[in-house]
């Protein structure tokens, strides 16, 4: 699970082009939105696409997304439970 959390952090920083944020700066339990990492609704849409592209995991609706995007820890658990196979190389 540690490797998955690290992959998610690297993907978020790289693909969302977060300035002045390094993967190691992201707390596993901190919120991804608002006062946490500071992502917004456009980032959420991109994140849904990235999760599907890299892990083959679909986020079906807004409620599921809210739960999955609470934190890196929540996202890793969400992906781990729904993933069928090995994550693609990011």
DSSP file (Angstrom, degrees, kcal/mol; ACC not computed):
  #  RESIDUE AA STRUCTURE BP1 BP2  ACC     N-H-->O    O-->H-N    N-H-->O    O-->H-N    TCO  KAPPA ALPHA  PHI   PSI    X-CA   Y-CA   Z-CA
    1    1 A X     >        0   0    0      0, 0.0     4,-2.5     0, 0.0     5,-0.2   0.000 360.0 360.0 360.0 -31.8    0.0    0.0    0.0
    2    2 A X  H  >  +     0   0    0      1,-0.2     4,-2.2     2,-0.2     5,-0.2   0.903 360.0  50.1 -60.8 -40.5    3.0    2.3    0.6
    3    3 A X  H  > S+     0   0    0      2,-0.2     4,-2.5     1,-0.2    -1,-0.2   0.900 109.9  50.4 -65.2 -40.1    4.0    2.0   -3.0
    4    4 A X  H  > S+     0   0    0      2,-0.2     4,-2.5     1,-0.2    -2,-0.2   0.919 109.6  50.3 -64.1 -44.0    0.5    2.8   -4.2
    5    5 A X  H  X S+     0   0    0     -4,-2.5     4,-2.3     1,-0.2    -1,-0.2   0.916 111.8  48.7 -59.9 -42.1    0.3    5.9   -2.0
    6    6 A X  H  X S+     0   0    0     -4,-2.2     4,-2.5     2,-0.2    -2,-0.2   0.914 110.4  50.5 -64.6 -42.7    3.7    7.0   -3.4
    7    7 A X  H  X S+     0   0    0     -4,-2.5     4,-2.5     1,-0.2    -2,-0.2   0.904 110.6  49.9 -61.3 -41.6    2.5    6.4   -7.0
    8    8 A X  H  X S+     0   0    0     -4,-2.5     4,-2.6     2,-0.2    -2,-0.2   0.917 110.9  48.9 -64.0 -43.7   -0.6    8.4   -6.3
    9    9 A X  H  X S+     0   0    0     -4,-2.3     4,-2.5     2,-0.2     5,-0.2   0.930 112.7  47.4 -61.7 -45.8    1.3   11.3   -4.9
   10   10 A X  H  X S+     0   0    0     -4,-2.5     4,-2.6     1,-0.2     5,-0.3   0.908 112.6  49.6 -63.2 -41.9    3.8   11.4   -7.8
   11   11 A X  H  X>S+     0   0    0     -4,-2.5     4,-2.9    -5,-0.2     5,-0.5   0.922 111.5  48.7 -62.6 -45.1    0.9   11.2  -10.3
   12   12 A X  H  X5S+     0   0    0     -4,-2.6     4,-1.7     2,-0.2     6,-0.4   0.941 114.9  43.4 -62.1 -48.6   -0.9   14.1   -8.6
   13   13 A X  H  <>S+     0   0    0     -4,-2.5     5,-1.7    -5,-0.2     4,-0.2   0.937 122.4  38.4 -63.2 -47.0    2.1   16.4   -8.5
   14   14 A X  H ><5S+     0   0    0     -4,-2.6     3,-0.6    -5,-0.2    -2,-0.2   0.963 122.4  37.7 -70.5 -53.5    3.3   15.6  -12.0
   15   15 A X  H 3<5S+     0   0    0     -4,-2.9    -3,-0.2    -5,-0.3    -2,-0.2   0.763 119.8  45.1 -79.6 -25.1    0.0   15.3  -13.9
   16   16 A X  T 3<<S-     0   0    0     -4,-1.7    -1,-0.3    -5,-0.5    -2,-0.2   0.423 105.5-131.7 -92.5   1.0   -1.8   18.2  -12.1
   17   17 A X  T < 5 -     0   0    0     -3,-0.6     2,-0.5    -4,-0.2    -3,-0.2   0.907  30.5-169.1  52.1  51.0    1.3   20.2  -12.5
   18   18 A X    > < -     0   0    0     -5,-1.7     3,-0.8    -6,-0.4     2,-0.2  -0.595  12.6-138.7 -75.0 121.9    1.3   21.3   -8.9
   19   19 A X  T 3  S+     0   0    0     -2,-0.5     3,-0.1     1,-0.2    -1,-0.0  -0.572  78.7   4.8 -81.3 142.2    3.9   24.1   -8.4
   20   20 A X  T 3  S+     0   0    0     -2,-0.2     2,-0.4     1,-0.2    -1,-0.2   0.721 102.4 114.6  59.3  24.6    6.1   24.1   -5.3
   21   21 A X    <   -     0   0    0     -3,-0.8     2,-0.3    -8,-0.1    -1,-0.2  -0.994  45.6-166.7-125.8 130.0    4.7   20.7   -4.1
   22   22 A X    >>  -     0   0    0     -2,-0.4     3,-2.2     1,-0.1     4,-0.5  -0.863  33.1-116.6-109.3 149.0    6.8   17.6   -3.9
   23   23 A X  G >4 S+     0   0    0     -2,-0.3     3,-1.5     1,-0.3    -1,-0.1   0.874 116.3  56.4 -51.4 -39.7    5.3   14.1   -3.4
   24   24 A X  G 34 S+     0   0    0      1,-0.3    -1,-0.3   -15,-0.0   -14,-0.0   0.644  97.6  64.0 -70.0 -12.8    7.0   13.8    0.0
   25   25 A X  G <4 S+     0   0    0     -3,-2.2     2,-0.6     2,-0.1    -1,-0.3   0.630  81.9  95.8 -81.1 -14.3    5.3   17.0    1.1
   26   26 A X  S << S-     0   0    0     -3,-1.5     2,-0.3    -4,-0.5   -17,-0.1  -0.684  72.1-139.1 -87.2 119.8    1.8   15.4    0.9
   27   27 A X    >   -     0   0    0     -2,-0.6     3,-1.0     1,-0.1    45,-0.5  -0.600  11.1-135.1 -75.4 131.5    0.5   14.0    4.1
   28   28 A X  T 3  S+     0   0    0     -2,-0.3    45,-2.9     1,-0.2    46,-0.3   0.781 104.3  39.4 -58.3 -29.1   -1.3   10.7    3.6
   29   29 A X  T 3  S+     0   0    0     43,-0.2    -1,-0.2    42,-0.2     2,-0.1   0.476  91.6 108.0-103.2  -4.2   -4.2   11.8    5.8
   30   30 A X  S <  S-     0   0    0     -3,-1.0    42,-0.5     1,-0.1    43,-0.1  -0.422  79.8 -96.8 -75.5 150.0   -4.5   15.4    4.8
   31   31 A X        -     0   0    0     40,-0.1     6,-2.2     1,-0.1    40,-0.2  -0.347  20.7-146.4 -61.5 141.8   -7.5   16.6    2.6
   32   32 A X  S    S+     0   0    0     37,-0.8     7,-2.3    38,-0.6     2,-0.2   0.704  81.3  51.7 -80.6 -19.9   -6.8   16.7   -1.1
   33   33 A X  B >  S-a   39   0A   0     37,-0.3     3,-1.9     5,-0.2     4,-0.1  -0.674 106.2  -5.3-116.0 167.8   -9.1   19.7   -1.4
   34   34 A X  T 3  S+     0   0    0      5,-1.2     4,-0.1     1,-0.3     6,-0.0  -0.255 131.1   7.4  54.0-123.8   -9.6   23.1    0.2
   35   35 A X  T 3  S+     0   0    0      2,-0.1    -1,-0.3     3,-0.1    -3,-0.0   0.645 128.3  59.8 -67.9 -14.7   -7.3   23.6    3.3
   36   36 A X  S <  S-     0   0    0     -3,-1.9    -4,-0.2     3,-0.1    -2,-0.1   0.777 131.0 -19.7 -77.0-109.8   -5.3   20.4    2.6
   37   37 A X  S    S-     0   0    0     -6,-2.2    -4,-0.2    -4,-0.1    -5,-0.2   0.709  87.8-125.7 -75.7 -21.3   -3.5   20.1   -0.7
   38   38 A X        +     0   0    0     -7,-0.2    -5,-0.2     1,-0.2    -6,-0.1   0.708  48.1 161.5  86.8  21.3   -5.8   22.8   -2.2
   39   39 A X  B     -a   33   0A   0     -7,-2.3    -5,-1.2     1,-0.1    -1,-0.2  -0.339  22.4-151.4 -69.8 158.3   -7.1   21.0   -5.2
   40   40 A X     >  -     0   0    0     -7,-0.1     4,-1.8    -2,-0.0     3,-0.1  -0.578  34.4 -83.1-121.7-174.0  -10.3   22.4   -6.9
   41   41 A X  H  > S+     0   0    0      1,-0.2     4,-1.7     2,-0.2     5,-0.1   0.829 126.6  53.6 -65.4 -32.8  -13.2   21.0   -8.9
   42   42 A X  H  > S+     0   0    0      1,-0.2     4,-2.1     2,-0.2    -1,-0.2   0.892 107.7  51.5 -67.1 -38.2  -11.3   21.0  -12.2
   43   43 A X  H  > S+     0   0    0      1,-0.2     4,-2.7     2,-0.2    -2,-0.2   0.873 105.6  56.5 -62.8 -36.7   -8.5   19.1  -10.5
   44   44 A X  H  X S+     0   0    0     -4,-1.8     4,-2.1     2,-0.2    -2,-0.2   0.912 106.3  49.1 -62.2 -42.8  -11.1   16.5   -9.4
   45   45 A X  H  X S+     0   0    0     -4,-1.7     4,-1.7     1,-0.2    -1,-0.2   0.935 113.2  46.7 -62.2 -45.9  -12.2   16.0  -13.0
   46   46 A X  H  X S+     0   0    0     -4,-2.1     4,-2.5     1,-0.2    -2,-0.2   0.890 110.0  54.3 -61.9 -39.3   -8.6   15.5  -14.1
   47   47 A X  H  X S+     0   0    0     -4,-2.7     4,-2.6     2,-0.2    -1,-0.2   0.875 104.1  54.2 -64.9 -38.5   -8.0   13.2  -11.2
   48   48 A X  H  X S+     0   0    0     -4,-2.1     4,-1.8     1,-0.2    -1,-0.2   0.927 111.6  45.8 -58.9 -45.4  -11.0   11.0  -12.1
   49   49 A X  H  X S+     0   0    0     -4,-1.7     4,-2.8     1,-0.2    -2,-0.2   0.905 112.3  50.6 -65.5 -42.6   -9.5   10.6  -15.6
   50   50 A X  H  X S+     0   0    0     -4,-2.5     4,-2.9     2,-0.2     5,-0.4   0.897 108.7  51.2 -63.9 -41.5   -6.0    9.9  -14.3
   51   51 A X  H  X S+     0   0    0     -4,-2.6     4,-1.9     1,-0.2     6,-1.2   0.903 113.7  45.1 -63.5 -40.9   -7.2    7.2  -11.9
   52   52 A X  H  X S+     0   0    0     -4,-1.8     4,-1.6     4,-0.2    -2,-0.2   0.935 116.1  46.4 -67.4 -45.3   -9.0    5.5  -14.8
   53   53 A X  H  < S+     0   0    0     -4,-2.8    -2,-0.2     1,-0.2    -3,-0.2   0.930 122.6  32.1 -63.6 -48.3   -6.1    5.9  -17.2
   54   54 A X  H  < S+     0   0    0     -4,-2.9    34,-2.0    -5,-0.2    -1,-0.2   0.769 135.8  20.5 -85.7 -27.3   -3.3    4.7  -14.8
   55   55 A X  H  < S-     0   0    0     -4,-1.9    29,-0.4    -5,-0.4    -3,-0.2   0.496  91.6-123.3-123.0  -7.2   -5.2    2.1  -12.7
   56   56 A X     <  +     0   0    0     -4,-1.6     2,-0.5    -5,-0.4    -4,-0.2   0.762  65.7 137.9  68.8  23.8   -8.3    1.1  -14.7
   57   57 A X        -     0   0    0     -6,-1.2     2,-0.4    -9,-0.1    -1,-0.2  -0.905  42.2-149.8-109.5 126.6  -10.5    2.2  -11.8
   58   58 A X        -     0   0    0     -2,-0.5     2,-0.7    24,-0.1    -9,-0.1  -0.760   6.2-148.3 -96.1 137.6  -13.7    4.1  -12.5
   59   59 A X        -     0   0    0     -2,-0.4     6,-0.1   -11,-0.1    -7,-0.0  -0.928  16.2-163.6-103.3 110.8  -15.2    6.6  -10.1
   60   60 A X        -     0   0    0     -2,-0.7     2,-0.3     1,-0.1    -1,-0.1   0.823  55.2  -8.3 -72.4 -37.3  -18.9    6.2  -10.8
   61   61 A X  S  > S-     0   0    0      1,-0.1     4,-2.2     0, 0.0     5,-0.2  -0.905  74.9 -86.9-153.9 178.2  -20.4    9.3   -9.3
   62   62 A X  H  > S+     0   0    0     -2,-0.3     4,-2.7     1,-0.2     5,-0.2   0.866 120.9  53.5 -63.4 -39.0  -19.8   12.4   -7.1
   63   63 A X  H  > S+     0   0    0      2,-0.2     4,-1.8     1,-0.2    -1,-0.2   0.920 110.6  46.8 -63.5 -43.0  -20.5   10.6   -3.8
   64   64 A X  H  > S+     0   0    0      1,-0.2     4,-2.5     2,-0.2    -1,-0.2   0.898 112.9  50.8 -64.4 -39.8  -18.0    7.9   -4.7
   65   65 A X  H  X S+     0   0    0     -4,-2.2     4,-2.7     2,-0.2    -2,-0.2   0.894 106.5  53.7 -64.5 -41.4  -15.5   10.6   -5.7
   66   66 A X  H  < S+     0   0    0     -4,-2.7    -1,-0.2     1,-0.2    -2,-0.2   0.904 112.6  44.5 -60.5 -41.0  -16.0   12.6   -2.5
   67   67 A X  H >< S+     0   0    0     -4,-1.8     3,-1.1    -5,-0.2     4,-0.3   0.935 116.2  45.5 -68.5 -46.8  -15.2    9.5   -0.5
   68   68 A X  H >< S+     0   0    0     -4,-2.5     3,-0.6     1,-0.2    -2,-0.2   0.852 112.6  50.7 -66.0 -35.4  -12.2    8.5   -2.6
   69   69 A X  T 3< S+     0   0    0     -4,-2.7   -37,-0.8     1,-0.2    -1,-0.2   0.214  76.0 103.0 -93.7  15.7  -10.7   12.0   -2.7
   70   70 A X  T <  S-     0   0    0     -3,-1.1   -38,-0.6     1,-0.2     2,-0.3   0.900  99.0 -29.8 -60.4 -40.3  -10.8   12.6    1.0
   71   71 A X    <>  -     0   0    0     -3,-0.6     4,-2.4    -4,-0.3    -1,-0.2  -0.954  66.2 -91.0-164.2 172.2   -7.0   12.0    1.3
   72   72 A X  H  > S+     0   0    0    -45,-0.5     4,-2.9   -42,-0.5     5,-0.2   0.911 126.0  54.0 -61.3 -41.8   -4.2   10.0   -0.3
   73   73 A X  H  > S+     0   0    0    -45,-2.9     4,-2.1     1,-0.2    -1,-0.2   0.932 110.5  45.0 -59.0 -47.1   -4.9    7.2    2.2
   74   74 A X  H  > S+     0   0    0    -46,-0.3     4,-2.4     1,-0.2    -1,-0.2   0.892 113.9  50.0 -64.7 -40.0   -8.6    7.1    1.2
   75   75 A X  H  X S+     0   0    0     -4,-2.4     4,-2.8     2,-0.2     5,-0.2   0.909 109.7  50.4 -66.5 -42.1   -7.7    7.2   -2.5
   76   76 A X  H  X S+     0   0    0     -4,-2.9     4,-2.7     2,-0.2    -1,-0.2   0.913 112.2  47.4 -62.2 -42.5   -5.1    4.4   -2.1
   77   77 A X  H  X S+     0   0    0     -4,-2.1     4,-2.2    -5,-0.2    -2,-0.2   0.907 112.2  50.5 -64.8 -41.4   -7.7    2.2   -0.3
   78   78 A X  H  X S+     0   0    0     -4,-2.4     4,-1.4     2,-0.2    -2,-0.2   0.945 114.5  42.7 -60.8 -49.9  -10.3    3.0   -3.0
   79   79 A X  H  X S+     0   0    0     -4,-2.8     4,-1.7     1,-0.2     3,-0.2   0.916 113.0  53.1 -64.2 -44.0   -8.0    2.1   -5.8
   80   80 A X  H  < S+     0   0    0     -4,-2.7    -1,-0.2    -5,-0.2    -2,-0.2   0.888 109.7  48.0 -60.6 -41.0   -6.7   -1.0   -4.0
   81   81 A X  H  < S+     0   0    0     -4,-2.2    -1,-0.2     1,-0.2    -2,-0.2   0.809 121.7  34.3 -69.6 -30.2  -10.2   -2.4   -3.5
   82   82 A X  H  < S+     0   0    0     -4,-1.4     2,-0.2    -3,-0.2    -2,-0.2   0.522  89.9 110.4-106.0  -7.2  -11.3   -1.8   -7.1
   83   83 A X     <  -     0   0    0     -4,-1.7     2,-0.6    -5,-0.1   -27,-0.1  -0.501  48.4-160.5 -78.7 136.4   -8.2   -2.5   -9.0
   84   84 A X        -     0   0    0    -29,-0.4     2,-0.3    -2,-0.2    -1,-0.1  -0.773  64.7 -15.0-114.0  84.3   -8.0   -5.6  -11.2
   85   85 A X  S    S-     0   0    0     -2,-0.6     2,-0.3     2,-0.0    -2,-0.0  -0.737 102.1 -29.2 120.9-170.4   -4.3   -6.2  -11.8
   86   86 A X        -     0   0    0     -2,-0.3    -2,-0.1     1,-0.1     0, 0.0  -0.635  66.8-105.4 -86.8 138.1   -1.1   -4.4  -11.5
   87   87 A X        -     0   0    0     -2,-0.3   -32,-0.2     1,-0.1    -1,-0.1  -0.301  39.1-110.0 -59.1 144.5   -1.0   -0.6  -11.9
   88   88 A X        -     0   0    0    -34,-2.0     2,-0.2     1,-0.1    -1,-0.1  -0.352  44.7 -85.4 -68.4 157.1    0.4    0.7  -15.1
   89   89 A X              0   0    0      1,-0.2    -1,-0.1    -2,-0.0     0, 0.0  -0.478 360.0 360.0 -64.8 128.8    3.8    2.4  -15.0
   90   90 A X              0   0    0     -2,-0.2    -1,-0.2    -3,-0.1    -2,-0.0   0.441 360.0 360.0 -88.5 360.0    3.2    6.1  -14.2
